[in-house]
């Protein structure tokens, strides 16, 4: 093997047939798109109930399953796929915390065309966080699919009752069983520890290793499932790596670690990828966006963009307050708010933001994602704990008003299934980083920005941690395809995919690159008012790229030297059709 053997613990094996399959936990497309599944006893859900809800949450967080979105009619499908799951906690050598790995093995696994798809969760999601991409494509095709949460996930540890999450997804107390994340002991008032943010490992720097370990775990479980056909290796099994968003960045990190033909091909969608000496790190442009976008979106040019105006056509008051704050600091000029917005817009344009990216970034601004992301990632980079997060931030359980308060056992029990891996949400709030001014969040965002622009000790530590996340060059003969939305406002292509692709080409690699017009970052947002009419989903292009790779690997089609980008156009107000996607 080209890499050290994977270290993993107890393996939990479960059967999934009949009304509980691998791909949808038995609920099918209609069930995935419907109401959130309930628990018979909300305070003590069973492992099966938690799994079913976690799968549904992961699908709903990634794919557009709405009635106009076309999933299951124009592209994609959710067939019944019976099989087995093998799940364990794996560990990078020297790491403080484990990461979860999972192999889904369909009963119709094709032992003649041995195929293992390996993937990493998007964002900070749990183990099922890439099912809508890797599972939906690979399982029906007879491939086994290996997943990793890459050091994220919703195995939240609550000091209030000293509990975390066991391998089966249920809550358990420290010391009773092995937990997904078990931080050092502290007081009952220490708040909530989040694995991605508080493990002390900077997991982003090891995403590539997490992906490789998931693939190794998958091969080992195939050996266990089919001992007469063992060993399963990268020499006799096609290993395809695919992921989107942070998962896309993870598979590109893994590609840079492979110089011995471990991977047969890599497909990355909208990757969070940081290339050495080029592009921009997520922390850089996200801290910039947190400060400037609320004001820039006040500009009249964005008046018709989704979520930019409140009901009645009014501008959000906190965005107007941001313009006032920036003007008082002498950072922008203009008497009228619209002029101030134009000045802030020019600032971001000069920094490389496109109008298309800014328009769709309104969603991340409305939902306060920039502050949420940067507070969390700063904690990860600085290897902070819940009790000493930077810039005065902290995670705590909260009530419906967002005030620190205990949560019910039912709320806590559902975290593993419902949580996105980066609060707030589901009874956990991001507190601190605020003042009593008319623009209360600016002070915290400015403090987070100083960690990037400043020269204090913490700033230097953070820059070193970010540098550790940079990718390496993949081998020259690796089939590699990047797919990115031209309107991505969370991970703009100009800061991520385009610098990476240019870097590869300058160094003798020949990646395929699709920059899809009218595609943005969150397919799941296409069901929101105004989004679907303006955009197309990105998932179908990922499926198309994977189909092309399959034909190359198993049907002996030549890998294309170039592949024209499909001529997509906005879906419009009706249902999605194939013509809007521009795919043949």
C-alpha positions as MATLAB code, in Angstrom:
seq = 'XXXXXXXXXXXXXXXXXXXXXXXXXXXXXXXXXXXXXXXXXXXXXXXXXXXXXXXXXXXXXXXXXXXXXXXXXXXXXXXXXXXXXXXXXXXXXXXXXXXXXXXXXXXXXXXXXXXXXXXXXXXXXXXXXXXXXXXXXXXXXXXXXXXXXXXXXXXXXXXXXXXXXXXXXXXXXXXXXXXXXXXXXXXXXXXXXXXXXXXXXXXXXXXXXXXXXXXXXXXXXXXXXXXXXXXXXXXXXXXXXXXXXXXXXXXXXXXXXXXXXXXXXXXXXXXXXXXXXXXXXXXXXXXXXXXXXXXXXXXXXXXXXXXXXXXXXXXXXXXXXXXXXXXXXXXXXXXXXXXXXXXXXXXXXXXXXXXXXXXXXXXXXXXXXXXXXXXXXXXXXXXXXXXXXXXXXXXXXXXXXXXXXXXXXXXXXXXXXXXXXXXXXXXXXXXXXXXXXXXXXXXXXXXXXXXXXXXXXXXXXXXXXXXXXXXXXXXXXXXXXXXXXXXXXXXXXXXXXXXXXXXXXXXXXXXXXXXXXXXXXXXXXXXXXXXXXXXXXXXXXXXXXXXXXXXXXXXXXXXXXXXXXXXXXXXXXXXXXXXXXXXX';
ca = [
       0.000    0.000    0.000;
       1.263    3.523   -0.722;
       0.058    4.813    2.667;
       0.243    3.644    6.292;
      -2.499    1.192    7.223;
      -5.616    2.739    8.687;
      -6.068    2.609   12.454;
      -9.676    1.958   13.377;
     -11.525    0.634   16.398;
     -14.610   -1.470   16.924;
     -16.590   -2.048   13.723;
     -20.376   -1.850   13.885;
     -22.065   -3.906   11.151;
     -25.752   -3.394   10.366;
     -28.127   -4.886    7.780;
     -30.355   -2.598    5.689;
     -33.046   -4.298    3.643;
     -36.783   -4.185    3.117;
     -38.096   -0.950    4.611;
     -34.600    0.247    5.593;
     -32.205    0.383    2.633;
     -28.797    2.032    2.218;
     -29.677    5.052    0.095;
     -32.803    6.453    1.747;
     -33.325    4.324    4.864;
     -36.405    2.960    3.140;
     -38.323    6.221    2.700;
     -37.540    6.821   -0.989;
     -37.411   10.164   -2.728;
     -40.856   11.181   -1.504;
     -39.919   10.480    2.102;
     -36.585   12.266    1.826;
     -38.280   15.412    0.558;
     -41.077   15.298    3.133;
     -41.341   16.289    6.756;
     -38.512   15.467    9.156;
     -38.900   11.971   10.556;
     -40.082   11.750   14.159;
     -38.918    9.506   17.007;
     -41.215    7.162   18.939;
     -39.540    8.326   22.167;
     -37.904   11.718   21.477;
     -35.696   11.525   24.575;
     -34.323    8.080   23.628;
     -34.376    7.556   19.860;
     -33.138    4.219   18.605;
     -30.019    3.898   16.444;
     -32.240    3.055   13.470;
     -34.385    6.146   13.979;
     -31.306    8.350   14.280;
     -29.800    6.874   11.117;
     -33.003    7.407    9.138;
     -33.250   11.031   10.237;
     -29.540   11.673    9.656;
     -29.862   10.372    6.090;
     -32.911   12.537    5.461;
     -31.196   15.611    6.939;
     -28.142   15.050    4.767;
     -30.188   14.737    1.591;
     -32.285   17.819    2.391;
     -29.145   19.835    3.166;
     -27.474   19.096   -0.179;
     -30.003   18.373   -2.947;
     -32.951   20.284   -4.362;
     -35.772   17.827   -3.696;
     -38.549   20.348   -4.330;
     -41.400   19.698   -6.789;
     -39.852   21.971   -9.454;
     -36.249   20.883   -8.966;
     -36.276   17.880  -11.276;
     -34.617   15.389   -8.942;
     -35.804   11.915   -9.866;
     -37.349   13.117  -13.155;
     -34.701   15.132  -15.023;
     -31.634   13.795  -13.240;
     -30.801   11.545  -10.321;
     -32.803    8.764   -8.698;
     -33.361    7.214   -5.282;
     -33.884    3.482   -5.907;
     -34.093    0.886   -3.161;
     -30.545   -0.360   -2.472;
     -30.347   -3.203    0.091;
     -27.050   -3.985    1.732;
     -24.822   -3.652    4.770;
     -23.056   -0.848    6.597;
     -19.686   -1.097    8.333;
     -18.896    1.832   10.623;
     -16.013    2.666   12.937;
     -13.932    5.441   14.461;
     -10.572    5.914   12.704;
      -7.648    8.021   13.803;
      -4.811    9.921   12.170;
      -1.510    9.181   13.889;
      -0.957   11.744   16.634;
      -4.488   13.203   16.473;
      -6.457   14.045   19.593;
      -9.831   13.056   18.142;
     -11.063   10.298   15.888;
     -12.994   10.697   12.685;
     -15.925    8.524   11.684;
     -15.649    6.181    8.665;
     -18.423    4.198    7.006;
     -18.652    1.678    4.192;
     -21.979    1.088    2.473;
     -21.879   -2.241    0.652;
     -24.825   -2.968   -1.667;
     -25.982   -6.560   -2.000;
     -25.450   -6.278   -5.754;
     -21.802   -5.202   -5.381;
     -20.128   -6.132   -8.665;
     -17.095   -8.281   -7.846;
     -16.156   -8.434  -11.532;
     -15.999   -4.635  -11.884;
     -14.657   -3.887   -8.443;
     -15.524   -0.292   -7.680;
     -15.067    1.687   -4.476;
     -16.278    5.290   -4.374;
     -14.712    7.271   -1.538;
     -16.032   10.608   -0.379;
     -15.912   13.173    2.418;
     -18.813   15.111    3.898;
     -19.568   18.606    2.689;
     -19.203   21.454    5.150;
     -18.735   20.068    8.652;
     -21.546   17.539    8.234;
     -21.739   14.074    9.714;
     -20.955   10.775    8.103;
     -23.887   10.778    5.654;
     -23.064   14.292    4.450;
     -22.067   13.272    0.901;
     -24.776   10.697    0.246;
     -26.619   12.827   -2.334;
     -23.476   12.836   -4.488;
     -21.392    9.715   -3.864;
     -24.071    7.373   -2.548;
     -26.702    8.344   -5.094;
     -24.273    7.797   -7.959;
     -22.262    4.827   -6.704;
     -24.659    2.528   -4.842;
     -27.166    1.907   -7.672;
     -24.224    1.186   -9.975;
     -23.018   -1.668   -7.751;
     -20.109    0.226   -6.222;
     -19.295    0.146   -2.534;
     -19.147    3.658   -1.080;
     -16.763    4.701    1.708;
     -17.453    7.890    3.658;
     -15.558   10.019    6.162;
     -16.719   12.960    8.241;
     -13.083   14.208    7.936;
     -12.933   15.349   11.552;
     -16.288   17.137   11.583;
     -19.766   15.893   12.309;
     -22.387   16.465   14.967;
     -20.868   14.351   17.731;
     -21.255   17.380   19.990;
     -20.037   17.061   23.582;
     -22.205   18.824   26.171;
     -20.501   19.542   29.476;
     -23.861   20.139   31.161;
     -24.403   16.370   31.442;
     -20.927   15.213   30.312;
     -22.276   13.353   27.287;
     -21.177   12.828   23.716;
     -22.138   10.494   20.871;
     -21.447    6.767   20.656;
     -20.749    4.818   17.474;
     -24.464    4.055   16.999;
     -25.402    7.765   17.139;
     -26.945    7.628   20.617;
     -25.875    9.912   23.447;
     -23.673    8.383   26.126;
     -21.766    9.581   29.163;
     -18.010    9.981   29.297;
     -16.410    6.701   30.348;
     -19.364    4.444   29.520;
     -18.452    3.743   25.866;
     -16.089    5.090   23.228;
     -17.356    8.464   22.051;
     -17.034   10.152   18.684;
     -15.514   13.162   20.441;
     -14.410   13.261   24.063;
     -12.628   16.503   25.032;
     -10.779   16.973   28.331;
     -12.937   17.236   31.444;
     -14.231   20.636   32.477;
     -17.002   22.218   34.524;
     -20.686   21.763   33.765;
     -20.819   25.412   32.651;
     -18.110   25.058   29.984;
     -20.676   24.966   27.166;
     -20.595   22.700   24.113;
     -17.474   21.346   22.400;
     -17.666   20.841   18.620;
     -15.224   18.345   17.089;
     -14.251   20.366   13.998;
     -13.675   23.480   16.088;
     -12.322   22.111   19.359;
     -10.466   18.852   18.735;
      -7.102   20.633   18.781;
      -6.162   18.886   15.512;
      -6.830   21.462   12.746;
      -8.610   18.646   10.861;
      -8.704   20.646    7.617;
      -4.965   20.130    7.282;
      -5.572   16.362    7.277;
      -8.643   16.080    5.074;
      -6.661   14.224    2.429;
      -5.466   11.671    4.978;
      -9.050   11.222    6.183;
     -10.167   10.405    2.634;
      -7.335    7.921    2.135;
      -8.105    6.252    5.471;
     -11.772    5.947    4.494;
     -10.735    4.201    1.275;
      -8.407    1.882    3.191;
     -11.192    1.117    5.641;
     -13.472    0.344    2.712;
     -10.957   -2.085    1.222;
     -10.522   -3.791    4.590;
     -14.287   -4.199    4.979;
     -14.547   -5.641    1.468;
     -11.942   -8.197    2.534;
     -14.139   -9.005    5.518;
     -17.319   -9.248    3.435;
     -15.799  -11.350    0.635;
     -12.862  -13.320    2.105;
     -12.767  -15.682   -0.874;
     -12.147  -12.701   -3.171;
      -9.635  -10.934   -0.914;
      -7.471   -9.000   -0.955;
      -9.165   -5.910   -2.310;
      -6.476   -3.396   -3.255;
      -6.024   -0.328   -5.402;
      -4.457   -2.632   -8.021;
      -7.614   -4.723   -8.474;
     -10.323   -2.277   -7.374;
     -11.163    1.017   -9.047;
     -11.120    3.724   -6.366;
     -12.988    6.874   -7.389;
     -12.825    9.907   -5.109;
     -15.571   12.524   -5.249;
     -16.878   15.258   -2.998;
     -18.448   18.694   -2.977;
     -17.645   21.905   -1.102;
     -15.341   20.975    1.801;
     -15.645   17.389    0.609;
     -14.391   18.517   -2.794;
     -11.405   20.157   -1.130;
     -10.786   16.946    0.812;
     -10.587   14.732   -2.280;
      -8.232   17.226   -3.948;
      -6.008   17.112   -0.867;
      -6.071   13.319   -1.111;
      -5.187   13.490   -4.813;
      -2.088   15.501   -3.938;
      -0.940   12.761   -1.558;
      -1.275    9.994   -4.167;
       1.753    9.443   -6.323;
       1.342    5.663   -6.743;
      -1.931    5.181   -8.623;
      -4.101    4.670   -5.549;
      -6.974    6.669   -7.060;
      -8.408    5.847  -10.479;
     -10.002    9.273  -10.840;
     -11.129   12.320   -8.872;
     -14.266   14.446   -9.400;
     -14.553   17.565   -7.207;
     -17.584   19.855   -7.114;
     -17.323   23.477   -5.896;
     -14.244   22.596   -3.822;
     -12.952   24.564   -0.886;
      -9.393   24.320   -2.183;
      -6.431   26.499   -1.255;
      -3.546   26.432   -3.721;
      -0.026   27.422   -2.666;
       0.917   31.039   -3.438;
      -2.287   31.752   -5.354;
      -5.993   32.020   -4.827;
      -7.415   33.029   -1.475;
      -8.056   31.009    1.652;
     -11.653   30.692    2.808;
     -10.849   32.450    6.075;
      -9.496   35.453    4.180;
     -12.481   36.124    1.947;
     -15.069   35.016    4.518;
     -13.834   37.529    7.113;
     -13.834   40.140    4.359;
     -17.386   39.216    3.372;
     -18.612   39.349    6.968;
     -17.620   43.019    7.177;
     -18.329   44.346    3.697;
     -21.128   42.331    2.106;
     -23.977   43.583    4.325;
     -23.315   47.091    3.045;
     -22.442   46.159   -0.553;
     -25.776   44.391   -0.959;
     -27.578   47.657   -0.216;
     -26.493   48.885   -3.672;
     -29.382   49.179   -6.114;
     -27.721   46.774   -8.560;
     -28.661   43.939   -6.187;
     -32.225   45.034   -5.466;
     -33.758   42.153   -7.427;
     -31.482   39.407   -6.080;
     -33.173   36.790   -3.879;
     -33.254   37.572   -0.134;
     -31.723   41.034   -0.596;
     -34.934   42.850    0.251;
     -37.343   42.057    3.050;
     -41.110   41.644    2.464;
     -42.396   44.992    1.253;
     -39.143   45.787   -0.549;
     -37.292   47.227    2.443;
     -33.560   46.898    3.019;
     -32.571   44.989    6.171;
     -31.936   47.507    8.949;
     -28.728   45.818   10.071;
     -27.288   46.194    6.551;
     -28.005   49.927    6.620;
     -26.373   50.070   10.064;
     -23.288   48.387    8.593;
     -22.984   51.070    5.928;
     -23.223   53.709    8.648;
     -20.503   52.001   10.688;
     -18.136   51.753    7.731;
     -18.729   55.395    6.850;
     -18.085   56.495   10.458;
     -14.786   54.613   10.340;
     -13.831   56.485    7.163;
     -13.784   53.268    5.128;
     -16.451   54.314    2.627;
     -17.931   57.595    1.425;
     -21.383   58.747    0.369;
     -24.262   60.524    2.052;
     -27.021   58.233    0.838;
     -27.047   54.597    1.855;
     -27.222   53.533   -1.800;
     -23.988   55.403   -2.534;
     -22.337   53.821    0.482;
     -23.437   50.430   -0.809;
     -21.876   51.158   -4.187;
     -18.604   52.083   -2.493;
     -18.616   48.819   -0.512;
     -19.411   46.977   -3.747;
     -16.352   48.567   -5.406;
     -14.216   47.437   -2.473;
     -15.255   43.817   -3.002;
     -14.947   44.050   -6.794;
     -11.373   45.229   -6.359;
     -10.764   42.198   -4.128;
     -11.910   39.821   -6.894;
     -15.598   39.304   -6.105;
     -17.936   39.138   -9.101;
     -21.430   40.586   -9.084;
     -22.860   37.095   -9.604;
     -21.037   35.800   -6.533;
     -22.111   38.776   -4.425;
     -25.745   38.405   -5.470;
     -25.979   34.789   -4.334;
     -23.837   35.546   -1.271;
     -26.867   37.461   -0.005;
     -28.137   34.118    1.321;
     -24.987   33.554    3.378;
     -25.263   37.135    4.630;
     -28.930   36.877    5.600;
     -28.288   33.600    7.429;
     -25.197   35.076    9.188;
     -22.986   32.314    7.765;
     -19.887   34.472    7.365;
     -19.614   35.183   11.085;
     -20.554   31.600   11.960;
     -17.936   30.137    9.605;
     -15.104   32.443   10.592;
     -15.667   32.161   14.352;
     -15.657   28.376   14.045;
     -12.703   28.096   11.692;
     -10.641   30.520   13.767;
     -11.188   28.205   16.742;
     -10.049   25.225   14.702;
      -6.958   26.979   13.343;
      -5.981   28.249   16.804;
      -6.744   24.846   18.338;
      -9.059   26.438   20.856;
     -11.394   24.776   23.294;
     -15.002   25.701   24.021;
     -13.806   27.718   27.020;
     -11.275   29.858   25.137;
     -12.573   30.488   21.617;
     -11.056   33.574   19.960;
     -12.594   37.038   19.956;
     -14.945   36.289   22.848;
     -17.083   33.732   21.001;
     -18.501   30.594   22.585;
     -21.040   27.883   21.897;
     -23.754   27.265   24.457;
     -27.163   25.686   24.653;
     -29.856   28.320   24.211;
     -33.617   28.759   24.407;
     -35.942   29.958   21.641;
     -34.828   33.571   22.254;
     -31.160   32.680   21.774;
     -30.405   33.185   25.479;
     -28.111   30.700   27.227;
     -30.259   28.019   28.862;
     -30.319   24.238   29.337;
     -31.831   22.133   26.560;
     -34.139   19.157   26.865;
     -32.906   15.600   26.621;
     -34.964   15.268   23.422;
     -33.162   18.195   21.780;
     -29.780   16.840   22.806;
     -30.615   13.314   21.627;
     -31.377   14.577   18.094;
     -28.148   16.547   17.609;
     -26.303   13.728   15.849;
     -29.078   13.350   13.281;
     -30.008   17.014   12.857;
     -26.808   19.001   13.426;
     -24.747   20.407   10.562;
     -21.454   20.131   12.457;
     -21.116   23.904   12.820;
     -23.672   25.618   15.090;
     -25.830   27.587   15.634;
     -28.948   25.497   15.332;
     -30.985   22.892   17.158;
     -30.661   24.483   20.559;
     -26.990   25.524   20.303;
     -26.119   29.184   19.843;
     -22.997   31.121   18.891;
     -22.670   33.680   21.658;
     -20.221   36.548   22.158;
     -18.508   38.748   19.589;
     -21.202   41.416   20.001;
     -21.617   44.807   21.601;
     -24.550   47.118   22.405;
     -24.173   49.381   19.359;
     -26.557   49.743   16.425;
     -24.255   47.343   14.533;
     -23.632   44.748   17.249;
     -21.841   42.043   15.220;
     -19.220   44.267   13.590;
     -16.848   44.241   16.554;
     -16.558   40.445   16.516;
     -16.119   40.338   12.737;
     -13.388   42.985   12.929;
     -11.594   40.977   15.615;
     -11.746   37.877   13.421;
     -10.449   39.877   10.449;
      -7.486   41.097   12.503;
      -6.448   37.487   12.942;
      -5.863   37.501    9.181;
      -4.502   41.017    8.657;
      -2.676   41.462   11.953;
       0.736   40.396   13.235;
      -0.054   39.359   16.791;
       0.904   35.891   18.006;
      -2.574   34.463   17.375;
      -2.540   35.880   13.840;
       0.762   34.181   13.085;
      -0.516   30.880   14.500;
      -3.656   31.148   12.373;
      -1.689   31.857    9.191;
       0.506   28.829    9.841;
      -2.568   26.643   10.327;
      -4.141   27.903    7.094;
      -0.879   27.263    5.209;
      -1.059   23.642    6.390;
      -4.338   23.213    4.469;
      -2.792   23.931    1.053;
      -3.010   21.154   -1.546;
      -0.118   19.401   -3.252;
       0.174   18.565   -6.946;
      -1.540   15.334   -8.024;
       0.244   12.848  -10.241;
       0.284   13.731  -13.939;
      -1.773   10.807  -15.249;
      -4.662   11.141  -12.785;
      -8.082   11.769  -14.428;
      -9.216   14.904  -12.599;
     -12.346   17.005  -13.136;
     -13.415   20.176  -11.333;
     -17.027   21.406  -11.552;
     -17.902   24.813  -10.103;
     -20.862   27.162  -10.306;
     -20.143   30.547  -11.872;
     -22.522   32.141   -9.358;
     -21.089   30.444   -6.274;
     -21.221   33.067   -3.530;
     -19.861   30.966   -0.658;
     -16.715   29.580   -2.315;
     -16.317   31.849   -5.356;
     -14.610   30.063   -8.227;
     -12.253   33.028   -8.658;
     -10.725   32.297   -5.238;
     -10.759   28.499   -5.253;
     -11.212   26.350   -8.367;
      -9.796   28.749  -10.957;
      -6.455   29.375   -9.210;
      -6.191   25.629   -8.573;
      -6.893   24.686  -12.188;
      -4.440   27.327  -13.464;
      -1.793   26.058  -11.037;
      -2.274   22.501  -12.272;
      -1.987   23.538  -15.911;
       1.129   25.579  -15.244;
       2.648   22.444  -13.745;
       1.909   20.086  -16.602;
      -1.399   18.638  -15.418;
      -4.470   18.523  -17.633;
      -7.575   18.798  -15.455;
     -11.020   19.121  -16.964;
     -12.883   22.183  -15.694;
     -16.525   23.113  -15.985;
     -17.613   26.538  -14.788;
     -21.385   26.207  -14.916;
     -23.300   29.387  -15.691;
     -26.236   30.059  -13.339;
     -25.146   27.443  -10.794;
     -24.485   28.550   -7.214;
     -23.302   26.805   -4.061;
     -26.402   25.431   -2.361;
     -28.659   23.231   -4.502;
     -30.912   22.959   -1.460;
     -31.549   26.733   -1.649;
     -33.150   26.385   -5.085;
     -36.496   25.752   -3.421;
     -36.340   29.211   -1.787;
     -38.336   32.005   -3.368;
     -36.452   33.496   -6.322;
     -33.514   31.073   -6.284;
     -34.790   28.295   -8.520;
     -35.932   30.641  -11.296;
     -32.443   32.184  -11.567;
     -30.275   29.101  -11.262;
     -29.655   25.463  -12.154;
     -28.539   22.732   -9.745;
     -24.894   21.649   -9.711;
     -25.395   17.975   -8.799;
     -26.374   16.824  -12.311;
     -23.030   18.043  -13.656;
     -21.229   16.065  -10.981;
     -23.179   12.965  -11.954;
     -22.318   13.604  -15.621;
     -18.610   13.880  -14.829;
     -18.750   10.646  -12.817;
     -20.549    8.931  -15.705;
     -17.741    9.991  -18.052;
     -15.140    8.659  -15.626;
     -17.021    5.345  -15.396;
     -17.026    4.994  -19.172;
     -13.299    5.654  -19.186;
     -12.500    3.139  -16.459;
     -14.931    0.333  -17.284;
     -15.906    0.794  -20.914;
     -12.465    1.839  -22.155;
     -13.443    5.231  -23.550;
     -10.491    7.566  -23.910;
     -10.272   10.227  -21.229;
     -11.050   13.513  -23.015;
      -8.327   16.108  -23.364;
     -11.044   18.759  -23.203;
     -14.758   18.819  -22.507;
     -16.836   21.899  -23.439;
     -18.859   23.348  -20.585;
     -22.595   22.653  -21.053;
     -24.574   25.743  -22.149;
     -26.888   26.028  -19.149;
     -29.555   28.684  -18.695;
     -31.784   29.657  -15.739;
     -34.542   27.218  -14.862;
     -37.222   29.890  -14.941;
     -40.442   29.800  -12.937;
     -41.540   26.374  -14.157;
     -40.112   22.943  -13.491;
     -36.508   22.117  -14.438;
     -36.018   20.483  -17.808;
     -32.991   18.877  -19.438;
     -32.622   21.778  -21.833;
     -31.895   24.196  -18.973;
     -28.995   21.993  -17.887;
     -27.497   21.924  -21.381;
     -26.514   18.276  -20.942;
     -26.899   15.861  -23.863;
];
